Amino acid sequence: MEKLLTRKEAAKLLGISIDTLDAARTNGQVSFVQYVENGCVYFTEQSLQEFIARSTHRAKPKEVNTGSTYRTPRSQVRR
């Protein structure tokens, strides 16, 4: 049988707060074990690995500068 982790252990392993872990659990993003309704909540390492896999996003390639800028061009001032 796989070892069960407490909320505190799981949050520490993931590097997130317990509140963030609880929100993910409430939203159905991470699987959990609860033997009795309103009882202690536990997580398996496999469920945490699946959560990490679903939360991992591929990096987008850097866009090549097209010469445009976010600033508005200055007006030409004649001296």
C-alpha positions in Angstrom: 0.0 0.0 0.0 1.2 3.5 -0.8 2.0 5.9 2.0 -0.6 8.5 2.7 0.6 12.1 3.3 -1.2 14.6 5.5 -2.2 18.0 4.1 0.8 19.7 5.7 3.2 17.1 4.2 1.6 17.3 0.8 1.7 21.1 0.7 5.3 21.1 1.8 6.2 18.6 -0.9 4.5 20.6 -3.6 5.9 23.9 -2.3 2.5 25.5 -1.9 0.4 26.6 1.1 -2.2 24.4 2.8 -4.9 26.9 1.6 -3.8 26.5 -2.0 -3.8 22.7 -1.7 -7.3 22.8 -0.1 -8.5 25.0 -3.0 -7.1 22.5 -5.5 -8.8 19.7 -3.7 -12.1 21.5 -3.5 -11.9 22.3 -7.2 -11.3 18.7 -8.1 -7.7 19.3 -9.3 -6.1 16.8 -6.9 -7.3 13.4 -5.7 -7.5 12.7 -2.0 -8.4 10.0 0.5 -10.9 10.7 3.3 -12.2 7.7 5.3 -15.0 9.5 7.1 -17.0 12.5 6.0 -15.6 15.6 7.6 -12.6 13.5 8.7 -8.9 13.9 8.0 -7.8 14.3 4.4 -4.8 12.4 3.0 -2.9 12.4 -0.3 -0.9 9.8 -2.2 2.3 10.5 -3.9 0.8 9.4 -7.2 -2.1 11.8 -6.9 0.4 14.7 -6.2 2.4 13.6 -9.3 -0.7 13.7 -11.4 -1.6 17.1 -10.1 1.9 18.4 -11.0 1.7 16.9 -14.5 -1.7 18.6 -15.1 -0.4 21.9 -13.7 2.8 21.9 -15.8 2.7 24.0 -18.9 5.1 24.1 -21.8 7.1 27.2 -22.3 6.2 29.4 -25.2 9.1 30.4 -27.6 10.1 34.0 -27.3 8.6 36.1 -30.0 11.0 37.8 -32.3 11.0 41.6 -32.0 8.9 42.9 -34.9 10.1 46.4 -34.4 7.0 47.6 -32.8 7.0 48.9 -29.3 4.5 49.3 -26.5 5.2 53.0 -26.4 3.6 55.6 -28.5 6.0 57.4 -30.8 7.2 60.8 -29.8 6.1 63.7 -32.0 8.8 65.2 -34.1 9.9 68.5 -32.5 11.7 70.9 -34.7 14.3 73.0 -33.2 
